[in-house]
Amino acid sequence: MPAEGYSLTRRGASALIMTLLGTALLPAGALAARGRLGPGRPFSHEVLASRARALAARPYVAPPASPNAVSDYDEMVKLTYGEAEAIAGHVRLFPASKAIAPHAVTMHILEAGMAREIVDTSRLFRGGKDADASGFRVMDADGHSDWMAYIGASYFRSSGSRDQYGLSARGIAIDTGLPTGEEFPAFREFWIEQLGETRLRIHALLDGPSLTGAYVFDCMKGDRGVVQDVTASLFFRRDIRQLGIAPASSMFWYDQSGRRGDWRPEIHDSDGLAIQSGNGERVWRPLENPEGARLSAFRADDCRGFGLIQRDQNFDHYQDDGVFYDRRPSLWAEPRGDWGAGAVMLYEMPTDGETLDNIAMFWCGDEPAKAGGSRDVAYRLTWTSNDPSADAAARCVDLFEGPAGIPGAAAIEGGRKFVFDFVGPGLAGLDRSSGVEAATNLPAEALISAHAYPVVGQENRWRAMLDVRPGATAQKEFRLYLKRGDAALSETVIKVLKS
């Protein structure tokens, strides 16, 4: 799933973002005084959208690789960290790199509706070395760490509420998971407008073989994480079979229910996909490291929200004191306006390590994207460690698997045990006599037994335990939730069923 020119490893990315040194912050006026900026030109989203529309009417021209791209990752790190100038208040540039992002991007500073291109990027990097820009990162006010970064194709990400990078978002996803192959449009130009110590507005021009786009990201950092209000005007050069809106990429190797591939108990940036459908149903789909690549669709008409969530934030479950998987943020997307009929898509690829993303998610509408057409979309992205999918309904917080049957007795031949733990305020005050049941869509011939009961000594925590014969049904997955009478007490868990 990585785009061409976006081969930065996940451990390398963590080091690249987190090992920051001091930064000299300069206002746009200082850059202008040094001859770094071109003349001012009026700018607005409407101006950018008109340009994107005109660009889509012309044949696509792939950008050349930067002649000044640094040769390798280590050299990029040397140029990125240490004393260097900043732009637009608290923004610093990434240099183009043959190993990571080989194409130069054009950078502009936007103030009071006037855009000025950075025409001279020399000495904007550590040591004063000349290089082209390939992206940027947004620094904290003290200049010792960053909380947002844009680099490579249309990728960007935030460190959330616990100052730890993890999963990435993208401007758009085209044909992700399809046998025809995936396309990676890229942000070619940025306009940066610093609005305060913890707020900025980013405009971006997207270009690719199948479409162009004019984007606005209104970004705010707060105590509970980072919020980005995204507006995009898309213009289609050609028919697009699968247009992915608000896409994200993550990594899932294994968790407590799978086979370990390392001494650490769990390794993942996200452990599940959460969806809030227009009908009010909340869905939780635990992520899998499959034997083969697969694309799953979850109906989500008039979708209210969806995201890749890192629910497990217990350090003891990871034991990683280097890249801290327990601190990785979740990413929640909330549609603005009426997105209509469509589905949330989940793409999973097999992996035997933690260095590359193998998970993707996005929303795909039923309305086709046709050549010559256009589409406006708006949504909010929230990067946080406070589970944005939580509400009064109980959430699935743990999942375990093992042989079917009673512990200490012979296992049931052909059977598999699935254990789901739910936590939530809606379970308060309920006990074994309250009539709580584990509801599932498994057929009778596949379901050996199903039980639900409160976990002893754990507040508002219930356990659903199923013994299943996978070979007795053709279903590829099954649904499970807690209910009391006709009322659902929990979200619906969708679990892959392996025969």
C-alpha positions as CSV (number, residue, x, y, z in Angstrom):
1,M,0.0,0.0,0.0
2,P,2.9,2.5,0.3
3,A,3.1,5.0,-2.5
4,E,6.1,5.1,-4.8
5,G,8.6,7.3,-3.1
6,Y,7.0,6.7,0.3
7,S,9.1,3.8,1.6
8,L,9.9,5.3,5.0
9,T,9.8,2.6,7.7
10,R,7.5,3.0,10.6
11,R,10.4,2.9,13.2
12,G,12.3,5.3,11.0
13,A,9.3,7.6,10.8
14,S,9.0,7.6,14.6
15,A,12.7,8.5,14.9
16,L,12.3,11.2,12.2
17,I,9.4,12.9,13.9
18,M,10.3,12.5,17.6
19,T,14.0,13.1,17.9
20,L,13.8,16.9,17.5
21,L,16.3,19.5,18.4
22,G,16.0,23.3,18.7
23,T,14.5,25.4,16.0
24,A,14.8,29.1,15.1
25,L,11.4,30.5,14.3
26,L,11.1,33.4,11.9
27,P,8.1,35.3,10.6
28,A,7.3,35.6,6.9
29,G,8.6,39.2,7.0
30,A,12.0,37.9,7.9
31,L,12.0,35.4,5.0
32,A,10.9,38.2,2.7
33,A,13.7,40.4,3.9
34,R,16.2,37.7,3.0
35,G,14.8,37.4,-0.5
36,R,13.1,34.1,0.0
37,L,9.6,35.0,-1.1
38,G,8.2,35.9,-4.4
39,P,5.6,38.7,-5.0
40,G,2.2,38.6,-3.3
41,R,-0.8,37.4,-5.2
42,P,-4.5,37.3,-4.1
43,F,-5.5,33.8,-2.9
44,S,-8.6,31.9,-1.8
45,H,-10.1,28.5,-1.9
46,E,-12.2,29.6,-4.9
47,V,-9.0,30.6,-6.7
48,L,-7.4,27.3,-6.0
49,A,-10.6,25.3,-7.0
50,S,-10.7,27.2,-10.3
51,R,-7.0,26.2,-10.9
52,A,-7.7,22.6,-10.0
53,R,-10.7,22.5,-12.4
54,A,-8.6,23.9,-15.3
55,L,-5.8,21.4,-14.5
56,A,-8.2,18.5,-14.7
57,A,-9.2,19.5,-18.2
58,R,-5.6,18.9,-19.3
59,P,-3.6,15.7,-19.6
60,Y,-1.8,14.6,-16.5
61,V,2.0,15.3,-16.4
62,A,3.9,13.4,-13.8
63,P,6.3,15.6,-11.8
64,P,10.1,15.1,-12.3
65,A,12.2,13.9,-9.4
66,S,14.0,16.7,-7.6
67,P,17.6,17.2,-8.9
68,N,18.5,18.3,-5.4
69,A,16.9,15.3,-3.5
70,V,19.2,14.0,-0.8
71,S,20.5,10.5,-1.4
72,D,19.3,8.5,1.6
73,Y,17.4,8.5,4.9
74,D,20.3,9.3,7.1
75,E,21.2,12.4,5.1
76,M,17.5,13.5,5.3
77,V,17.6,13.2,9.1
78,K,20.8,15.3,9.3
79,L,19.1,18.1,7.3
80,T,15.8,17.9,9.2
81,Y,17.0,18.2,12.8
82,G,18.9,21.0,14.5
83,E,19.1,24.7,13.9
84,A,17.3,25.8,10.8
85,E,14.8,28.5,9.8
86,A,11.1,28.1,10.0
87,I,8.3,29.5,7.8
88,A,4.9,30.8,8.7
89,G,5.6,31.0,12.4
90,H,6.0,27.3,13.5
91,V,6.3,25.4,10.2
92,R,9.5,23.7,9.1
93,L,10.3,22.0,5.8
94,F,11.3,18.4,5.0
95,P,13.9,18.1,2.2
96,A,13.2,16.0,-0.9
97,S,14.8,12.6,-0.5
98,K,15.3,9.8,-3.0
99,A,14.5,7.2,-0.3
100,I,11.3,8.8,0.9
101,A,9.8,11.6,-1.1
102,P,11.7,12.3,-4.3
103,H,9.4,15.0,-5.8
104,A,9.7,18.7,-4.8
105,V,6.6,20.5,-3.7
106,T,5.9,24.2,-4.0
107,M,5.5,26.1,-0.8
108,H,3.6,29.4,-0.2
109,I,3.1,31.6,2.8
110,L,-0.4,33.0,3.1
111,E,-1.1,36.1,5.1
112,A,-4.2,38.4,4.9
113,G,-5.4,36.8,1.6
114,M,-2.1,37.3,-0.1
115,A,0.1,34.3,-1.1
116,R,3.8,34.5,-1.5
117,E,5.8,31.6,-2.9
118,I,9.0,30.5,-1.2
119,V,11.3,30.9,-4.2
120,D,14.5,30.2,-2.4
121,T,14.6,27.2,0.0
122,S,18.4,27.2,0.3
123,R,19.7,27.3,3.9
124,L,16.2,26.5,5.2
125,F,17.6,23.1,6.4
126,R,20.2,22.2,9.0
127,G,23.7,23.3,8.2
128,G,22.5,25.6,5.5
129,K,22.6,23.0,2.8
130,D,20.5,23.6,-0.4
131,A,17.6,21.2,-1.0
132,D,14.1,21.3,-2.4
133,A,11.1,20.9,-0.1
134,S,9.1,17.7,-0.1
135,G,6.7,18.5,2.7
136,F,6.5,20.2,6.1
137,R,5.9,19.7,9.8
138,V,4.2,21.9,12.3
139,M,6.2,22.6,15.5
140,D,5.1,23.3,19.0
141,A,5.6,26.9,20.1
142,D,8.9,26.0,21.9
143,G,10.3,24.4,18.7
144,H,11.3,21.1,20.4
145,S,8.7,18.8,18.9
146,D,6.1,18.7,16.1
147,W,2.4,17.7,16.1
148,M,1.6,17.4,12.4
149,A,3.5,16.4,9.3
150,Y,2.7,16.3,5.5
151,I,5.2,14.3,3.4
152,G,4.9,11.8,0.5
153,A,2.0,11.6,-2.1
154,S,-1.1,12.8,-0.2
155,Y,-0.1,11.4,3.2
156,F,-0.3,13.4,6.5
157,R,-0.5,12.6,10.1
158,S,-0.7,13.9,13.7
159,S,0.8,12.9,17.0
160,G,-2.7,13.2,18.7
161,S,-3.1,13.8,22.4
162,R,-0.1,11.8,23.7
163,D,2.6,13.2,21.4
164,Q,3.2,9.9,19.5
165,Y,2.8,9.4,15.8
166,G,1.2,6.2,14.5
167,L,-1.3,5.8,11.7
168,S,-1.5,8.2,8.6
169,A,-4.3,9.9,6.7
170,R,-4.4,10.6,3.0
171,G,-6.1,13.2,0.9
172,I,-7.7,10.6,-1.3
173,A,-7.6,6.8,-2.1
174,I,-8.1,5.6,-5.6
175,D,-8.7,1.9,-6.4
176,T,-7.2,0.7,-3.1
177,G,-7.3,-3.1,-2.8
178,L,-8.5,-3.6,-6.4
179,P,-6.6,-6.1,-8.7
180,T,-6.1,-3.3,-11.2
181,G,-3.7,-1.6,-8.8
182,E,-3.8,1.5,-6.7
183,E,-3.2,5.1,-7.8
184,F,-1.4,7.6,-5.6
185,P,-2.2,11.3,-6.4
186,A,0.0,13.8,-4.6
187,F,-0.1,17.2,-3.1
188,R,2.0,19.4,-5.4
189,E,1.6,22.7,-3.7
190,F,0.9,24.0,-0.2
191,W,-0.3,27.4,1.1
192,I,0.4,27.8,4.9
193,E,-1.5,30.3,7.0
194,Q,-0.5,30.4,10.7
195,L,-3.5,31.6,12.8
196,G,-2.1,31.2,16.3
197,E,0.2,29.1,18.5
198,T,-1.9,26.0,18.0
199,R,-3.9,26.7,14.9
200,L,-3.2,27.0,11.2
201,R,-4.9,26.6,7.9
202,I,-3.4,24.6,5.1
203,H,-4.5,24.8,1.5
204,A,-3.2,22.1,-0.9
205,L,-3.4,21.3,-4.6
206,L,-3.8,17.6,-5.4
207,D,-2.9,16.2,-8.8
208,G,-2.9,12.7,-10.2
209,P,-3.7,10.7,-13.4
210,S,-7.4,10.4,-12.5
211,L,-8.3,13.6,-10.7
212,T,-7.2,17.0,-9.2
213,G,-8.3,18.5,-6.0
214,A,-8.4,21.8,-4.0
215,Y,-8.1,21.1,-0.3
216,V,-8.4,23.2,2.9
217,F,-7.3,21.8,6.3
218,D,-8.3,23.9,9.3
219,C,-6.1,22.5,12.1
220,M,-6.3,23.0,15.8
221,K,-4.3,21.4,18.6
222,G,-5.9,21.0,22.0
223,D,-5.6,19.0,25.2
224,R,-7.7,16.1,23.8
225,G,-5.9,15.9,20.5
226,V,-5.8,17.5,17.1
227,V,-8.8,18.4,15.0
228,Q,-8.8,19.0,11.3
229,D,-11.8,20.3,9.4
230,V,-11.3,19.2,5.8
231,T,-13.0,20.7,2.7
232,A,-12.1,19.3,-0.7
233,S,-13.3,20.1,-4.3
234,L,-12.5,17.2,-6.6
235,F,-12.4,17.2,-10.4
236,F,-12.2,14.0,-12.3
237,R,-10.0,13.5,-15.4
238,R,-11.3,10.0,-16.1
239,D,-13.7,7.5,-14.7
240,I,-12.7,6.2,-11.2
241,R,-13.9,2.8,-10.3
242,Q,-13.4,3.2,-6.5
243,L,-13.1,6.7,-5.0
244,G,-12.1,6.5,-1.3
245,I,-13.0,9.5,0.8
246,A,-11.3,10.3,4.2
247,P,-8.8,7.4,3.8
248,A,-6.4,6.3,6.5
249,S,-3.5,3.8,6.6
250,S,-2.3,1.8,9.6
251,M,-0.3,-1.2,10.7
252,F,-1.6,-4.4,12.4
253,W,0.8,-7.3,12.9
254,Y,-0.8,-9.2,15.8
255,D,-2.7,-8.8,19.1
256,Q,-3.5,-10.9,22.1
257,S,-5.7,-13.2,20.1
258,G,-3.1,-14.0,17.4
259,R,0.1,-15.8,17.0
260,R,3.1,-13.8,18.2
261,G,5.8,-12.8,15.7
262,D,8.1,-11.1,18.3
263,W,8.8,-11.2,22.0
264,R,6.4,-8.3,22.6
265,P,2.9,-9.4,23.4
266,E,1.1,-7.1,20.8
267,I,2.3,-5.0,17.9
268,H,-0.2,-2.7,16.1
269,D,-1.0,1.0,15.5
270,S,-4.7,0.3,15.5
271,D,-6.7,-2.6,16.7
272,G,-10.1,-2.1,15.1
273,L,-12.4,-0.3,12.7
274,A,-15.3,1.5,14.3
275,I,-18.4,2.7,12.3
276,Q,-21.4,4.7,13.3
277,S,-24.0,4.1,10.6
278,G,-26.8,6.5,9.8
279,N,-29.4,4.2,11.4
280,G,-27.5,4.6,14.8
281,E,-25.9,1.1,14.8
282,R,-22.3,1.1,16.1
283,V,-20.0,-1.5,14.6
284,W,-16.6,-2.8,15.8
285,R,-14.5,-4.9,13.4
286,P,-11.3,-6.1,15.0
287,L,-8.4,-5.9,12.6
288,E,-6.8,-9.0,11.2
289,N,-3.4,-9.9,9.7
290,P,-4.9,-12.1,6.9
291,E,-3.2,-14.9,5.0
292,G,-4.1,-13.1,1.8
293,A,-5.1,-9.6,0.9
294,R,-8.8,-8.9,1.2
295,L,-11.2,-6.0,0.8
296,S,-14.3,-5.8,3.0
297,A,-17.3,-3.5,2.7
298,F,-19.6,-2.4,5.6
299,R,-22.8,-0.6,4.6
300,A,-22.9,2.9,6.0
301,D,-25.5,5.0,4.3
302,D,-25.7,8.5,5.8
303,C,-22.6,7.6,7.8
304,R,-22.1,9.6,11.0
305,G,-18.5,8.5,11.7
306,F,-15.8,5.9,11.1
307,G,-12.2,5.4,12.0
308,L,-9.2,3.2,12.9
309,I,-9.0,3.0,16.7
310,Q,-6.3,2.1,19.1
311,R,-8.5,1.0,22.0
312,D,-5.8,-0.9,23.9
313,Q,-3.6,1.7,25.6
314,N,-2.1,-0.5,28.3
315,F,1.7,-0.4,28.2
316,D,1.9,-3.9,29.8
317,H,0.1,-5.3,26.7
318,Y,2.9,-4.1,24.4
319,Q,6.0,-3.8,26.5
320,D,7.5,-1.5,23.9
321,D,9.5,1.4,25.5
322,G,10.9,2.5,22.2
323,V,8.0,3.4,19.9
324,F,5.2,3.1,22.4
325,Y,2.3,1.4,20.7
326,D,0.2,2.1,23.8
327,R,0.4,5.9,23.0
328,R,-0.6,5.7,19.3
329,P,-3.6,7.9,18.4
330,S,-6.9,6.9,16.9
331,L,-8.3,8.7,13.9
332,W,-12.0,9.4,13.6
333,A,-13.7,10.8,10.5
334,E,-17.1,12.6,10.8
335,P,-18.8,13.5,7.5
336,R,-20.1,17.0,7.2
337,G,-23.2,17.4,5.1
338,D,-25.0,14.6,3.3
339,W,-22.7,11.9,2.0
340,G,-25.6,9.8,0.9
341,A,-25.5,6.1,0.2
342,G,-22.2,4.2,0.5
343,A,-20.0,1.9,2.5
344,V,-16.9,2.0,4.7
345,M,-14.2,-0.1,3.1
346,L,-11.5,-2.0,4.9
347,Y,-8.4,-3.3,3.1
348,E,-6.1,-5.8,5.0
349,M,-2.9,-7.2,3.7
350,P,-0.7,-9.9,5.2
351,T,2.5,-8.8,7.0
352,D,5.3,-10.4,8.9
353,G,6.6,-7.2,10.5
354,E,5.8,-3.8,11.8
355,T,7.7,-1.5,9.4
356,L,5.0,-1.0,6.7
357,D,1.3,-0.2,6.7
358,N,-0.9,-3.2,5.8
359,I,-4.3,-1.7,6.7
360,A,-6.4,0.9,4.9
361,M,-9.9,2.3,5.4
362,F,-12.1,4.8,3.5
363,W,-15.6,5.6,2.6
364,C,-16.8,4.9,-0.9
365,G,-20.1,6.4,-2.2
366,D,-22.5,4.6,-4.5
367,E,-22.5,7.6,-6.9
368,P,-19.9,6.9,-9.6
369,A,-17.0,9.3,-10.3
370,K,-17.1,10.0,-14.0
371,A,-14.6,11.8,-16.2
372,G,-15.5,15.5,-16.4
373,G,-17.5,15.4,-13.2
374,S,-16.7,17.0,-9.8
375,R,-17.5,16.5,-6.2
376,D,-17.3,18.6,-3.0
377,V,-16.8,16.8,0.3
378,A,-16.3,18.0,3.8
379,Y,-15.5,16.1,7.0
380,R,-13.7,16.4,10.4
381,L,-10.7,14.4,11.4
382,T,-10.0,13.9,15.1
383,W,-6.6,12.5,16.2
384,T,-6.9,11.5,19.8
385,S,-6.3,8.8,22.4
386,N,-9.8,9.3,23.9
387,D,-11.9,6.7,22.0
388,P,-14.1,8.9,19.7
389,S,-16.3,6.0,18.9
390,A,-17.4,5.6,22.6
391,D,-20.9,6.4,23.8
392,A,-23.4,4.9,26.3
393,A,-23.3,1.5,24.5
394,A,-20.8,-0.9,25.7
395,R,-17.6,-1.3,23.7
396,C,-15.7,-4.5,22.9
397,V,-12.3,-3.9,24.6
398,D,-10.8,-7.4,24.4
399,L,-11.0,-10.5,22.2
400,F,-9.6,-13.9,22.8
401,E,-9.6,-17.2,20.9
402,G,-8.9,-20.8,21.8
403,P,-10.1,-24.4,21.6
404,A,-13.8,-24.9,22.2
405,G,-15.0,-26.7,25.3
406,I,-14.5,-26.5,29.1
407,P,-11.0,-25.7,30.4
408,G,-9.4,-28.8,31.8
409,A,-11.6,-31.1,29.7
410,A,-11.0,-32.5,26.2
411,A,-11.4,-29.8,23.5
412,I,-14.5,-30.1,21.3
413,E,-13.4,-31.5,17.9
414,G,-13.8,-29.0,15.1
415,G,-14.8,-26.3,17.5
416,R,-13.4,-22.8,18.3
417,K,-14.0,-20.6,21.3
418,F,-14.4,-16.9,20.9
419,V,-14.4,-14.6,24.0
420,F,-15.5,-11.0,23.8
421,D,-15.2,-8.5,26.7
422,F,-17.4,-5.4,26.8
423,V,-17.2,-2.3,29.0
424,G,-19.6,0.6,29.2
425,P,-21.8,2.6,31.5
426,G,-24.9,1.0,30.0
427,L,-24.0,-2.2,31.8
428,A,-24.0,-0.7,35.3
429,G,-26.2,-2.4,37.8
430,L,-26.8,-5.5,35.7
431,D,-26.1,-9.0,37.0
432,R,-26.7,-12.6,36.0
433,S,-30.4,-12.3,36.7
434,S,-30.9,-9.2,34.5
435,G,-31.6,-11.2,31.3
436,V,-28.5,-10.1,29.3
437,E,-27.8,-12.3,26.3
438,A,-25.1,-12.8,23.7
439,A,-26.9,-12.3,20.4
440,T,-25.3,-13.7,17.2
441,N,-26.3,-14.4,13.6
442,L,-24.6,-17.8,13.5
443,P,-26.8,-20.6,12.4
444,A,-27.8,-23.2,14.9
445,E,-25.7,-25.9,13.4
446,A,-22.6,-23.8,13.8
447,L,-23.3,-22.4,17.3
448,I,-22.4,-24.9,20.0
449,S,-23.1,-22.6,23.0
450,A,-23.3,-18.9,23.8
451,H,-23.1,-17.3,27.3
452,A,-22.9,-13.8,28.7
453,Y,-22.1,-12.9,32.3
454,P,-20.4,-10.1,34.3
455,V,-16.7,-10.5,34.9
456,V,-16.1,-10.9,38.6
457,G,-14.4,-7.9,40.3
458,Q,-14.5,-5.7,37.1
459,E,-16.8,-2.7,37.1
460,N,-19.3,-2.6,34.2
461,R,-17.4,-5.4,32.3
462,W,-19.3,-8.3,30.7
463,R,-18.0,-11.3,28.9
464,A,-19.6,-13.1,25.9
465,M,-18.3,-16.6,25.3
466,L,-19.2,-18.6,22.2
467,D,-18.2,-22.1,21.1
468,V,-18.5,-22.4,17.4
469,R,-18.0,-25.0,14.6
470,P,-16.6,-22.9,11.8
471,G,-16.8,-25.8,9.4
472,A,-20.6,-26.0,9.8
473,T,-21.4,-22.7,8.1
474,A,-20.4,-21.0,4.8
475,Q,-20.3,-17.6,6.6
476,K,-17.0,-15.8,6.3
477,E,-17.8,-13.7,9.4
478,F,-20.4,-13.5,12.2
479,R,-22.0,-10.7,14.3
480,L,-22.2,-10.5,18.0
481,Y,-23.7,-8.0,20.5
482,L,-25.1,-7.9,24.0
483,K,-28.8,-7.4,24.4
484,R,-31.5,-7.3,27.1
485,G,-34.9,-8.1,25.7
486,D,-35.2,-6.2,22.4
487,A,-32.7,-3.5,23.5
488,A,-29.0,-3.6,22.3
489,L,-26.6,-3.0,25.2
490,S,-23.4,-2.9,23.1
491,E,-22.0,-2.2,19.8
492,T,-22.0,-5.0,17.2
493,V,-18.8,-6.9,16.8
494,I,-18.0,-8.4,13.4
495,K,-15.6,-11.2,13.7
496,V,-13.9,-13.0,10.8
497,L,-14.6,-16.7,10.9
498,K,-11.7,-19.0,9.9
499,S,-12.6,-22.5,8.9
